[in-house]
C-alpha cells in the first residue's frame, strides 16, 4: 500500500469517526428532547408532536429511530436503567429485609410519580416480562428483563435471610414470591398513578407502607393497623 492510499484511508477513517460521534451525540440529544415532550404532552403523543416540541422534523426522528416503537424502545432503555439504579441502590442501602422492601417500593413509586406520562409511554404495549421473559429481547425489553432479574435475585436473597431468622420454613412455592411481589407492586402502582388527586387518594408514603405490609404480613395486618 503506497503513502497516498494510506493517507486517503486515514482521512476516510477520520471522517467516519467524526460522523459516528456526531450521530451518537444527535441520538442522545433527540432522546432528551423526546423525553421532555412525552413528559409534557402525555403517553399518547405522536411522532409529529414530539418532533414539533423538539423543533425539528418528523423525518429526523424516523431516520434515527425507525418508528414510534423504535423511539419507545430507545427511550425505555434509558428510563428503565434510571429505575434500576435507584431501586437497586435503595434496596442495598437498608440492612433489614422489611426496610429494604419498603425502600425499593418507595423508590419505584417516587420514580413513576415523578413523570406518569413518561412511565406509561415506555411501558406501553410491552409483553409481560414478569411471567414470560424474552431472553432474546433487546432495547428497553432487554433492559427490563435484566432489571427484573436483578430485583428478583435481590429479593430472593433478602427472603432467604428473613426465613433463616424465623421459625417459618420455605415452601415449594416460596421461590415465586419475588416475581409475584413485583407484579403486585406494578399493578397497584399503576392503578394508583391513574387515580385523580384528592382526599380519597393515598399518599405516596401510605402506598409504600401498605404495599410493603401486604407483601410481608398480608392484608389482615393492614386492616388491624387501620
N, C-alpha and C positions, 0 to 999 in steps of 0.2 A: 504494500500500500504506500503510495507516494505522499509527500507532505501536503499537497493540495487537497487530496482526498481526505487526509486526516483532519485538516483544518475545516473542511466542509462538514465532516461528521461531528466535529466539536461544536460548530455553530448550530447544527441541527439539534444536537443533544441539549444545548443550552436553551434554545428556543422551546423545545419540548418541555424541559423542566420548568421554565418560566410560565408556560401555558398551563401546565398541571397545577402549579402553585396558585395561579390566578383563578383557575376553575374551582379549586378546593376552597379558596377564600370566598369566592362568589357563592358557592354552595352553602357555606356556613352562614353568610350574610342573608341569603334568601330564606333559610330556615328560621333565623331570628325574626325576620320581618313577618313570616307566616305565623310564627308563634304569637306575636303581638296581635295579628289580625284575627286569629281564632279566639284569643282571649277576649277581644273587644266585641267581635261580631257574632260569635256563637259556634257550636259544633257543626251546624248545617251550612256553614259558609261555603260559597262556591269558589272555584279556582279564579274566576273573574274578579270576585270581590277581594280575594287575597292579593291578587296582582295589583288591583287598584289601590288597596290600602298600602301596598309596598311601593307604590308609584312606579310600577314597571308594567310590562305587557304580559298577558296570559301565556303567549308562546314561550316566553323566557322560563316560566315555571314548568311548562311541558318539556322544554329542552333539557332541564336539569333533573326532573323527577318522573317524567313519563306521563303520569296522570295524577288524579287526586289521591288514588290509593297509594301510589308511589310516594307522594308527599306525606301522606298519613304514616306510612311505614318509616320514612326517614325521620320525621318529627317525633314519632313514637319512640324510636330508639334513643333519642336524646332525652325525652321526658322520663321514660321508664328508667334510664340509667340514673337520673337525678333521684327518682323514687328509691331505687335500690340503695344508693349511697346513704341517703338519710335514714331509711328504715333499718338497714343492717347496722348502721352506727348506733342508732337508738337502742336496738336490742343488745348489742355488745356492751353498751355503757352501763347496763344495770347488772348488779351482782346476783339478785334472786330471780327465780323463774317468773313469779307473778309480776314483778316490777318490769322485767324485760318484755313480757307480753303486752302490758299496758303501754309501755313506751313505744313499741312498734305500732300498736293500733293508733295511738295518738299521732305519731308521725305520719302515718298513712292518711288519716282524716285531715290533718293540717295541710298536707300537700294537695289533696284533692279539693279541699275547700278554698285553697289559695286561687285556683282557677278551674271551677267546674267545667267551663266551656272547653278548656284545653284537655282536661281529663276525659270527658266524654268523646271528644274528637279522636284522640289517639287510641281509645279502647273500643270504638265503634266497629261493628262487623268483624270483630276478631273471634276466631274459633275458641272453644273452651279449653284453654291450655291447662286449666287446673285439673281436669279429669281425663283429657286426651291430648297430652302434649305432643307436638310435632317436632321430633328431634332434627328434622332436616330444614326447619324453618329458618329464615334469615330476617334481616331488618328488625323491626320492633317486635315481631313474634319470637324471633330467636332470642332477643334480649329479655322478653317477658318469660320465656321458658327458663332461661338461666336464672332470672330473678326469683321465680317461684321455687326452683330447685334449691337455691341458696337459702331462701327463707325457710323452706321445709326442713332442710338439713339443720339449720339453727334451732328451729322449734323442736325437732326430734331430739337434739342434744339437750335442750332445756327440759323437755318432757322426761327423758331418761333420768336426768339428775333429780327431778321432782319426785318421780316414782321411787327412786332409790332411797330417798329420805323419808318415805312414808310407808305405812303398812300395806298400802294398795299394791297389787301386782298387776302387771300389764296383761291385757287380754290379746287374743289374736287380732282383734280389730284396732288395737291402740295405734298401730302404725299409720292408720288412715286419718287420725285426728288432725295433724298439721294441715293437710290439704283441705279437709272439711272445714277447719277453722278459717283458712284463707278464703274459702268460698263464702262462708257466713259473713266475714268482715266485709268482703267486697260487695255482696248483695245488700246487706243492711246499710253500708256506707253510701251506696248509690241511691237507695230509696231516700235516705236522709238528705243527701245533696239536692234531690229534686223537690223536697218539701219546701213550701213557701216560708219565708221568715215570719216569725210571730211568736206569741207567748206559748203556743202549743208545740213548738218545735224544740227538741232537746238541744242543749248547747254542745259544743264540741267536747268539752270535758265530761259532760253527762253521757254522751255517746261512747266515749272511750272507756269510761268506768263501767257502763252497762255491758258493752261487748266483752270486755275483759272478764267481768263477773260471770256472764253467761257461759263463756268458754271454759272457765276454770271450776265453777261451782254449780252451774245450771240456773235455770230461770227461777227456781223456788227461792234461792238465796236472795236474788234481787227483789223478789216480791216481799220477803220478810223484812229486808232492809228498808223498803219503801214504807 
